[in-house]
Amino acid sequence: MSRLGMLLCMAAAWVLIIRCRRLSNASKSPLIRTLIYYLVWVVYPSVDAVAELPWVAAARDPTGRA
């Protein structure tokens, strides 16, 4: 899950960077930069943290060994 989350965030960040470079005005936009930082520093750690919660781990492992 953590590798998948990291790959998704990195892919989203690269897509945003490529689109920003294509649009000359958007490349200077602080909104795009803020969105990339949000994806990398807020969304990815929260995905990793949610996977570590006891009830999420128990739901993913029905044998009760979580």
C-alpha angles and dihedrals in degrees: 000000000000094000091047091050092048092049092048093050093047091048091050091048092050092048090052092047092050092048091048092053091051092054109058096203095044093055089070094046115119088204092068092046090049091050092053091049089048092053094048101039104030111024099042097048091045091053089051092046093049090054089056095054111114097235092047091049090047091050091051092048109047093182090074095239094119 
